[in-house]
Every structure is written in structure tokens, then in C-alpha cells.
Amino acid sequence: MMNPVFTQVFLGLICAAIVSLTVTPIVRVLAYKVGAVDIPRDNRRMHNKPTPLMGGLSIFLGFSVAMLLFCEITLPIFSAWFSGLIIIAVGILDDVYNLNPWIKFFIQFAAAAVPVCIGDIRIEYIDLFGHYIQFGVFSIPITLLWIVGMTNAINLIDGLDGLACGVSAICSASMLIVTLLHAEMHVALLTAILTGACVGFLPFNRNPAKIFMGDTGALFLGYMLSILSIIGVFKTTAVVSFLTPVIIFGYPLFDTTFAFIRRIRQKRSPFSADRGHLHHLIIDMGFNVRQSVAILYCICSLLGILAIMLTGARIVASIVILVVALAIGFFNYLLIRNKDTRALTGLQDTPLQPKDPNQTDSTALAKDDTATGPDK
């Protein structure tokens, strides 16, 4: 007979997915009514027709309904949900009116302060090979930076159809397994619900997207993932517990860090949009949107597996997996960066054709598969 706790986790996931899926058509109509529509105006946006934003409202509703039905509402959980509501409100306003980035940044810090100060959700220490490093008075600023950083990390990778939502689902599912392994059942239920809310929205968000998450969804997912990592992953008894969330969120953290460095070196605002993200680089190598998203899904899944094994103290196996994965990735990179060998890999849509010296090599993307989300 199935454990009642696991049954609740499963039902919470399914409930969130169903709610998110079924309310998305309503949210899509609402987005058109309030003018939350992304119109392609520059070369960063590769979709060629106006697409409604604000899809994150579906994810929030799916998460909220399932949470109310299946979770015990404690002060920390309520404070986190209430701050998420603030984040959702900011996201909706930004999708409709395009708010100033610094205003959004300030409100994010204010919202993050609610669960930190009222719900006592903090990164108070990290476990480094059995040695606890206490942060003391620095726990509050460190926690605020982590929450705001993760909130923007998911937002910045929201550039291709289904990318940010799928990555969030993979990260949440990885945390779900970690929390189940450490019997953190209340957090496991919340991560399952967040995973389900993402999965329910994906059918409308995958390429070609019928609706984008917008800042409404990207900000909320980043915020909620950061909160769940604090209450359920940072405090596990793993050998290096602080590395677990860093590895799970490795892709968005890496992309965001280098985006900020790149923009600052170019003497631009770190919040100014550009076309230098990892998903752009993959697209420019000749892959279409679905292939690019699949590649990044694989990277996130690999990082999730690595984090799960590291959590189980299987350090040697984790290192072996990492080394093998890096070797495979390196050799694949060498093959796909070359136009001639890329076609031989089978990873390109363009069929192999006899080489004609009078004909230029074409690696253009298929026109019917280039719709992407509003890039950050």
C-alpha cells in the first residue's frame, strides 16, 4: 500500500498541473484584454507575431489552489505565499506597462524581506564536510541576495519557448527528490506542487508558444524556487549541503552571472537586455528552438542528477558522472561548432546533400520553428 505522504505529494502535483492547465486559456484571454502582449520589435525577439504574456498567473493559481488544499498553512508558508503574491502583482504590471528595472529590483527586495523577517526563512549556516559555518547577523543580507538573485536568474533565461518553465520544473523536481531523500515531507509537497504547476503550463508554452510566462511567471518561479531551496535544501544533512542548490540551479546562475559581468564590462546597465545568453549562442550555432531547449533541458537534468547523488554522499560517483558528462559535452561541442561535422551528428534538421562548390552552405534555421519567448 502506498505511503499516505507520498500519495499526498502525488495528488498535490496532479492537482496543481490540472489547475494550471485549465486556467491558462482564461489567462490568455485576460492578457489580450489588459494589453499584456509581447510585440516583436527588435532582433532579440525571434517570434514573428504578437504573443500574450502574463502566463505566470496560471502557474501561480495552480500552485496556490493545490497549496491551500494539501498543505498545512504555517506562518513561514503564508509569508512566502504572500510575498509571491506581491511578486505576481509586480510581474503583471511589468507585462502590461513595462516597469523600470530598478523599481522592480527594489520591490523584489521588499517582498523578499517579508518571509525573511516575518517567516524566519533564512540561510543561517552552511554545512561544509561536517563543519557548520554560522552567518550570524549576515544571514539576513545573504538570504535577501539569494532570493533576489534567483528571482532574476529565472527571469533572465526566459528567452525561448518553454525554456524557463521547463528548467524551473526540472529544478523543482530535483529538489523534490532531494527533500524526499531527507524526509523533508512538508517541503517535498510544496516542490511537487510547484513542479505540477509548471508542467500544467508547458503545453501552452512549448514551441510554438501560444502564451509566454512573462515577468509574471519568471519572477514568481525564481522567487519560489529560492524560498524552497532555503527551507528544504540548504538545511539538509548532506556533506556539502550548500552545494546542492547551487548545482541544481547551475544553469540559470551561470547564465545570469556572466550576463551581469558581460554588461558591466560593456559599461551598460546589468539589467539592460542583450543577445549574449547561452540560449542565443546555441541558436547561433545553427540549432532551432526545440533543439536548443532540449539541449538546455539535458544540461539541467544532468546537474539535477549530480546534485541528488552528491546529496546521498556518493561523491566519487558524482565526480565520475561530472567528468564523463564534461568529456561528452566537449567532444559534441567540437563536432557541432563545425558546419560540416554538425550535419553528420544527426542533430540538425537540414538533410545531408552532396557538396556543391558553387552552392553556399546553409545552416539557417527553419522558419516554422523560430518562435521564441520575450528575451531578457
N, C-alpha and C positions, 0 to 999 in steps of 0.2 A: 504493500500500500504506500502511495506517495506521501512523503512528509508534508504536513499541513503548511509549513512555512514555505516550502518550495512551490506548493500549489498556489499560495497567495502571490508569490513572486511571479509565477507564470501568468496568473489571471490579471495581475496588475499590468504586466507588459501587454497582454492582448487587449485589455480594456483601453489603455492609452492609445494603442495603434488604431483601434476601431474608431474612437472618438476623433483622433487627428485626421484619419482618412475621410470620415463622413462630414466633417465640418469644413474641409478645405474648399469644396465648391461654393459654400456660403461666403467664406472669407474672400474667395476670388472675386465674387460679385461685389462684395463690400469694397474691395481695393479699387475696383473701377469706379464705384460711386464716389469715393472720397478723393480720387485722383492720385492714389498711390500706384503709379505706373512708371516703369523704367523705360525711357525712350532712348535708343542708341544715338549718341551724338558725337562720339569720338572713337578712335581706333582701339581703345582698351576694351570696349564692349563689342563682342563679336556676334551678338544676336542681332538679327536684322529686322525685328518688328517689336513694337511696344509690348511689354510683358508686365502683368500686375506684380506688385511687391506685397509685403505685409503677410506673407505666408507663415511667418513665425507665429502668428496669432493662433493658427491651427495647432501647432506644436504645444504652445502654452496651454490651450484649452484641454488638449488631450492629457497633458501632464497634470493639470490642476484637478480635473474630474477624477482621474484614477487615484491621485494622491488623497483626495477627500474620501474616496470610497474604501481605500485599502490601508491607509497609513494612520498611525496614531499622531495626532497633531500636537506636538510639543512646542514649547517656546522657540527653540532653535529652528525647527522646521517651519513654523509660521513666520518667523522673522526672515528666513531665507526666501520663502514664497512671496512675502510682501515686498521685499526688495526686488525680486524677479518681476513683480507687477510694475514696479517703477521703471525697471529696465525695458519692459514691454512697451510702456507708455512712451518712453523716450524714442524707442525704435519706430513706433508708429508715426510719431511726429516727424522723425527724420525721413521716413519713407515718403511722407506727404509733402513736407516743407523743406527738406534738405538742411538740417540744422548745422550750425558751426561746429567743427570737430572739437574745439576746446570746450564748448558748452556741454557737449556730450561727455567729454572726459571728466569734467567737474561733477556732473550728475552721477556718473558711474562711481566715483569715489564716495559721494554722499550715500548712494544706495548701498555700496559695499560696507559702509560703516554701520549700517543697521544690524546685520547678523553678527558682525564682529563685536559691537558694543552691547547690544541687547541680547542676542542669542548666544554670546560667548563662543562663537565659532572662530577659532584661532589656530594658527600654526605655532604652538608653544615650544616645540622642540623637534629635533630630527634624531633618528637613531642611526649611528654610524658604527657598524660592526659591534653592536652591543654597548656602545658608549653614547649616552644621551647628551646632546648639546642643547642646553636651555637658552631660549632667546630673551626671556625676561621682559623688560619694558619694550623691547624691539619687536615683540610678537605682533603687536597691532599694526605698525607700518609694514612689516614683512607680509602679513596676511592681506592687507589692503593692496599692496603691489601685486601679489599673486592673483588676487581676484580680478583686478582691473586689467592686468596683463593678459590673463587667459580670456577675459571677455573680448578684448580686442584681437587676440590671436585668431580666434574662430572667425571673427568678422573680416579679417584681412585675407583669409584663404577662400572667402566666398566669391570665387570668380568664374567657376564653371558649373554647369547644370548638375545638381546633385552632389557636388564636392563637399561643401561644408556640412551639409546634413548627413551625408554618408560617413564622413570622417567622425563626426560627433557620435553617430550611432556605434561605430567601431570602438571609439574611445570609451564610451559608456558601457558597452558590452564587455570590454576588457576589465574595467573597474568592477563590473558586476561579478565576474569570475573571481577577481581578487578578494572582494568582500565576502563572497560565499566561502572561499577557502579559509578565511579567518573568522567565519561565523558572525560577521557584522550584518545581521539579517535586516535590521531597520534601514541600513544604508543600501543593502542589496536590493531591497524593494524599491527604493527611490531610483536607483540606477536602472533597474529593469523598466520602471515606468518611463523614464527619460528615453531609454532605448526604444521602447514601443512607440512613443510619440514621434520620434524621428523616422522610424520605419513606416509608420502610417502616412507620413507626409511625402516620402520618397516617390511613390508612383506618380504624383503630380509634379515633382521637382526634377526627375531624371530627364536626360536629354531625349527629345527636345522638351524643355521645361514649359509647363502650362502656367506656372506661377513661381516666383522667386521668394525665398525666405525674407529677403531684405534685411535691413538692420534689426527689424523686429525679431527675427528668428536667430540671426547670427549672434547678436549681443546676448540674448537670453540663453542660448545654448552654451556660449563661452562662460557666462556667469554661473550657470547652474553646474556645469562640469567642474568649475573651480571650487564651488561650495562642497560638492560631493567628494571631491578628492581630499579636501581638508578633514571632513568628518569621518571618512571611511578608508582612506588610503595612507595619508601621512602618519596616522596613528596605529598602523598595523605593526605586528611584531617581526616584520621581515628584517633580514640582516642589514639591508640598506633601504629602509622604507621610503626615505625621501626621494630615492631614485625612481621608484615605481611610477608616480605621476609624471615625473619629468620624461621618462621613457615613453609612457602611454601617449603623452601629448607632444612627443618629439617633433613630429612634422609641423604642426601649427606654431610651436615655439621657435623652431629653427627658421621657418619662413618669416615670421614676424620680426625676430631679432635681426636678421640680415636685411629685411626691408627698412627697418629703422636706421641701421648703420649705413645702408646704401643712400638713403635720402639725406641723412645728416652730412655725409661726405660730399654730396652734391649741393650742399648748402640750401636744402629745401626743408620744408616742414615735415617732421616724421609722419604726419597724418595726411600728407598730400598723396594722391593716387599716382601710381605709375604702372609700367608694364614690364616689371622685372621679377615677378613672383615665380616660384618653381613651376606652377602650372603653365605659365606663359612660356617658360623655357622648353617644357615638354611639347607644347603646341608648336613652337617654332622649329622643333626638330622634325616635324612632319607628321605627328600623330594627330588624330582627330579628337574630338571632345570625349567621346566614350572611352577611347583607349587611354587618354591622359588620366581621366578619372579612375579607370581601373588600375592603372599603374600606381597612383597615389593611394588607392584603397589597399593594394597589396603591401605598400610600404607601411601604412598604419597598422594593418593586421599583423605584420611581422614584428613591429615594435610592441604591439599588444601581447603577442605570444612571448616575446623576450621578457617583458615586464612580469607576466604571470609566472614564468619559470624562475625568474630571479626572486620573486616573492616566496616561492616554495623552496628557497635556499639551494636551488640547483644551479649554482654559479658556473661550474665547469661546463655543463650542458648549454647554459646561456651564452657563454663565451664562444663555444663551438658554433652555435647557431648564428651568432653575430658575424663571426669570421667567414663562415660559408656564405651567408647572405651578402656580405660586402664583396666577396670574390665573384659571386654570380652577378651581382649588380654591376661590378666594374667591367666584366667581360661583355655583358649585354650593352653597357654604355658604349664601349669601343665599337661594337657592331652597329648600333643604331645611329651613332653620330656620323657614320659614313653612308652616303646616299646609295652606294652600290650594294653594300652588305646588308643594309636595312631591309631592302625588299626580300632578301634571301631568308631573313629571320621569320617571316610569316606574320610579323606584327604590323604590317602596312596594308591598307585596303587596296592600293594600286596593284593590279596584277603584273607579273613579270612579263616583259616584252623583249623581243630581240633588240639589241643595241643598234641604234641608227646614228651614225656620226653626224648626220645633217639635222637630227632632231634633238632639241634640248631636253635634258632630264626634268621630269616633272614630279615634284613632291607636294603639290598643292593639296590642301585639304578638300574633302568632298563638301560641296556647297550645302548639301542637305544635312550635314552633321556638324555645324559650326556654331550653333546657338549656345551661348554661354551666359552665365549669371552676371549680374552687375559687379564688375571688379572693383576692388578697394585700392 
